[in-house]
């Protein structure tokens, strides 16, 4: 996928068959650390939502 400059994207992912992807606090924190170390250098995140079986973000 080619991202266009100055465009907003809604990105989400869900566990298979709506299974959980986050099981405890450490899972959420690990995910947030990965976002910080890999995505914030190349994009702005306007908001995000982490739920036990999926995540969403708008950037």
Legacy VTK file of the C-alpha trace (Angstrom):
# vtk DataFile Version 3.0
C-alpha trace
ASCII
DATASET POLYDATA
POINTS 59 float
0.000 0.000 0.000
1.270 3.439 -0.876
0.486 6.032 1.743
-0.356 9.513 0.545
0.991 12.559 2.366
-1.470 14.614 4.406
-4.030 11.809 4.371
-5.768 10.276 7.365
-5.942 6.480 7.688
-7.981 4.295 10.035
-5.988 1.145 10.803
-7.318 -1.789 12.765
-6.603 -5.437 13.396
-8.590 -8.125 15.168
-7.706 -11.557 16.558
-8.695 -14.635 14.546
-12.333 -15.537 15.250
-12.397 -12.518 17.576
-9.915 -14.204 19.904
-7.981 -12.072 22.354
-4.715 -10.507 21.253
-4.002 -8.758 24.571
-4.121 -10.989 27.633
-2.593 -8.809 30.337
-1.135 -5.362 31.000
2.315 -6.388 29.756
0.843 -7.239 26.330
-0.631 -3.733 26.020
2.615 -2.106 27.133
4.676 -4.197 24.699
2.409 -3.099 21.834
2.670 0.567 22.827
6.473 0.338 23.024
6.550 -1.105 19.487
4.379 1.739 18.216
6.685 4.261 19.868
9.887 2.714 18.519
8.716 1.909 14.977
5.857 4.187 13.962
6.200 7.540 15.668
9.332 8.355 13.690
7.388 8.249 10.419
3.783 9.160 11.289
1.559 11.013 13.724
-1.066 9.083 15.639
-4.178 11.095 16.391
-5.809 8.527 18.658
-5.780 4.830 19.406
-7.928 2.253 21.121
-6.587 -1.031 22.495
-9.182 -3.631 23.407
-8.709 -7.265 24.412
-9.478 -8.618 20.940
-8.470 -5.767 18.605
-6.784 -2.433 18.155
-7.599 0.669 16.141
-5.720 3.816 15.386
-6.208 6.920 13.309
-3.266 8.646 11.720
LINES 1 60
59 0 1 2 3 4 5 6 7 8 9 10 11 12 13 14 15 16 17 18 19 20 21 22 23 24 25 26 27 28 29 30 31 32 33 34 35 36 37 38 39 40 41 42 43 44 45 46 47 48 49 50 51 52 53 54 55 56 57 58
